[in-house]
Amino acid sequence: MKRAFPFIPLFLLVACSPDVSDPQIQAAVINSLTATVWTPTPVTPSATPQPNTGKIVGILNNAIAGANPLSETIVAKYIVLDAQVILDSTTRQALLLQVHVDCDWIYNDACTPETTFVALMYGFTANDKVMGRVQDQIPSTVETLEVISFDRMARDGVIHIAWSDVWDFAEGHITGNQLGSRMMRLAATP
């Protein structure tokens, strides 16, 4: 009897176990095991929690630099200096993408906030990947693009436009005329 004593729990376990040949019990066991290891994937992408503004600067500079060699030789060169995602002060939600662009004119002062804005918009449309790559780096809650223009590192103007209009222009859903009529120029502030 002393030899059988350690095996009593095993005998009880076997005697009291359910019939695993029953298909309903097998399905329940399989489903319970599957549920413990299954991790659902989100259906829609979530907003980027920490925007990578350095990547945005690189993406836009790659699209702008060398895009128009003739213009860069005799008119002006443009470079994106910085990009920032600005949060709403009350909701703490990312609503504004701010892009700082410097213009360096060649023969005469051809740098205006409008020419800087145009150069940036053509940067967004340089190829079909630029807009998507920028969008991947910012939260989906961004509603406005603010272009802060510089003339040889001196701030000279601010242009606001709805982010959805920039997206529509890049996708070819609206024309340059429509985009130009929807932008708003503000006075430069130090």
Sequence and secondary structure as in RCSB ss.txt:
>XXXX:A:sequence
MKRAFPFIPLFLLVACSPDVSDPQIQAAVINSLTATVWTPTPVTPSATPQPNTGKIVGILNNAIAGANPLSETIV
AKYIVLDAQVILDSTTRQALLLQVHVDCDWIYNDACTPETTFVALMYGFTANDKVMGRVQDQIPSTVETLEVISF
DRMARDGVIHIAWSDVWDFAEGHITGNQLGSRMMRLAATP
>XXXX:A:secstr
 TTTGGGHHHHHHHHHS  TTSHHHHHHHHHHHHHHH     SS    SS  HHHHHHHHHHHHTTS HHHHHHT
EEEEEEEEEEEE TTT  EEEEEEEEEEEESSS    HHHHHHHHHHHHTSSTTHHHHHHTTS TT  EEEEEEE
ETTEEEEEEEEEHHHHHHHHHTSS HHHHHHH EEE    
